[in-house]
Amino acid sequence: MADNRPIGVLDSGVGGLTGVRVLETLGPEEDIVFFGDSKRAPYGDKTSDEIIECTMQDVAYLREHNIKALLIACNTITAYAILPLQKKYPDMPVVGTIIPTTEAAVRTTRNGCIGIIATQATVNSQAYDAELKKKLPEAQVISTACPKLVPLIESGHIGPEDDELYRVAEEYLVPLREKNVDTLIMGCTHYPIIRDVIQKVMGEHVGLIDSGGASAKSLLESLDQKELRAEKSRKGVTKIFCSANRENFLTIANAVLNRDIGADLKQI
């Protein structure tokens, strides 16, 4: 039985559109409603209680759109709020980033040395470290908080030739490279936006794991299992909402999705 209701996608800002990009590619028949809480971003410097409170408000808004499932396209929200969300909404599949991403990292690593770059809140939660140790007990896991990256990306520093972005990326990534990391989890959905810069600093031999992409694939698998996929013959529609800074949000969103989304983006 097909279910043509939309998939809800949540992020604290624009980065979660990297997950939307994968959903559109692998599930072109699906309608998507994305909300980026750009007014209260970044979530990575908030307390756990603040993260949960903001998230519950965000999801209540997405539920007004009659969503059939929720993709938490944000590592910080996943780390602190996925269990409360799953408890509150048992009727709805809720998929986060951490489990699918660690599964991809374990499949990718050759030497067991896995790096994680994330917001301060995600690093403090140790959610990635714990999940990786469950799956690969002998792994060497090195986590690095990168508090300067999300504000840079949200303010438009996304080009591979951006000197300030490259300098900050080197500050965080060179120590990981020197510790022989062969797999790097981009533990914030903003980071794939600057994938070229990260790859250049780390070197081509390092596998980069996109948390937004891994979680999007996992959500579609969950919909398949629960027989909640939309009719294959239809063409899905993506609606995008942000809570502040529409013009700046639009510039970055256009780059992520590789199209002009001006007609599909509303500020609420």
Buried (B, 14 or more C-beta within 10 A) or exposed (E): EEBBBBBBBBBBBBBBBBBBBBBBEBBEBBBBBBBBBBBBBBBBBBEBEBBBEBBEEBBEBBBEBEBBBBBBBBBBBBBBBBEBBBEBBEEBBBBBBBBBBBBBBBEBBEEBBBBBBBBBBBBBBBBBBEBBBEEBEEBBBBBBBBBBBBBBBBEEBBEEEBEEBBEBBBBBBEEBBEEEBBBBBBBBBBBBBBBEBBBBBBEEEBBBBBBBBBBBBBBBEBBEEEEBBBEEEEEBEBBBBBBBBBEBBBEBBBBBBEEEBEEBBEBE
